[in-house]
Amino acid sequence: MPGGVNSPVRAFGNVNSTPIFIKSASGAYLHDVDGNDYVDFIGSWGPMILGHSNPKIIKAIKDQANLGTSYGAPTEAETSIGELIRAAMPSIEKIRMVNSGTEATMSCIRLARGYTGRNKIIKFTGCYHGHVDSLLIKAGSGVSTFGLPDSPGIPEELARHTISVPYNDINAFSEVFESIKGELAAVIIEPIAGNMGFIPGDKDFLETLRIKTHESGSVLIFDEVMTGFRVSLGGAQELYGITPDLTALGKVIGGGLPVGAFGGKAEIMNFLAPEGPVYQAGTLSGNPLAVAAGKCLINELIKINPYDELEANASYLLTNIKNEMFKKEIPFSFNQIGGMFGFFFTDEFPNNFDDVSASSDKYFESFFKDCLNQGIYFAPSKYEAGFISTKHTKKILDEVINKVKVIYGT
Ligand SMILES: *Cc1c(COP(=O)(O)O)cnc(C)c1O
């Protein structure tokens, strides 16, 4: 395997370290092959919002497995997960299930181009939308971690159609928008960014995108692969009160199995085959096991609505860590929404990718390594977000805080 991994960030390259290999996971903990336990603040990058190995989700998967694992034909369960998602996110009038977040954003881009008959895309520097050719332009996450501004293998002819603009910068966006609005198919954004660390979009900025794309007949795509059912039941679009034309989903809606989905305005979605001319398909799309896991998780989330509690717990953890850093005069800032959080070794909380780049690598790397040695597993890059679950109890968080105190001798 190149780098020994199946997805680059797992290799721990950004923190000059080597990955741990996981054997099993339960609740708030990962268990590695060497017998060590870690409090997990990655949660499979989002899906484990109820903790690992949730018994209800495991049962839902087992029950479905007994009925068959894939049919390549429609099922009632697909309709019901679609209805659950639509109830939470009313902007999604029609939906299509796919197998990953990458597939979801890729399909949104093709659909937006097919619907508008235009080619240009505006994205925002540091936003990651999966490894889609047209979107791997100044993408955050693993791409930033490895310092690749773009990836070889993406034709210039295609990359030329994507313009990347600084996040949260209304003026920079407006300037680019005015120069290409007649050719603009879509604007795609993480309304709350989770792939340059965790950076919420400014409300004014997101509202400007809504107004301008409406004006120019371009499609506004919210990439909520990470934020959907993570920051609230209705995602970032609910928190901001902004209705995108299309939404990409993934991560949480698969309950830990490989799933993505995209949906939005019926008028646009009707351009998809077999109803319309834009082709998109998938052998395993709407897979019964994945849908069973996702449905079970979404139903649980509706029942317990854990987002306020998750946010309060993340704030409790980070406030206490900041206090320790303050004693040592180490710059530290943080923020959290629902079950997502971010922290940076910088005095002022970042507003865009450049701010994140400027935060201290040195402090991040030693914090990450010291925590891992103490059995605390944060994301291995300052360009990633943090995730908390309902299994991260006050008791577990206090243990983490005490270990941080020991690390820093405070
Ligand atoms: C994870 C992620 C993706 C890609 O999803 P995959 O399932 O890894 O392909 C796309 N967009 C955002 C915002 C993500 O966080």
The ligand as an ORCA input file, in Angstrom:
! r2SCAN-3c Opt
* xyz 0 1
  C     -15.086     13.661      3.991
  C     -15.542     14.747      3.107
  C     -15.774     14.542      1.741
  C     -15.423     13.258      1.044
  O     -16.137     12.182      1.518
  P     -15.546     10.694      1.273
  O     -16.608      9.805      1.795
  O     -14.246     10.642      2.019
  O     -15.333     10.559     -0.187
  C     -16.326     15.571      1.011
  N     -16.615     16.754      1.582
  C     -16.393     16.984      2.879
  C     -16.770     18.310      3.469
  C     -15.839     16.010      3.691
  O     -15.580     16.278      4.967
*
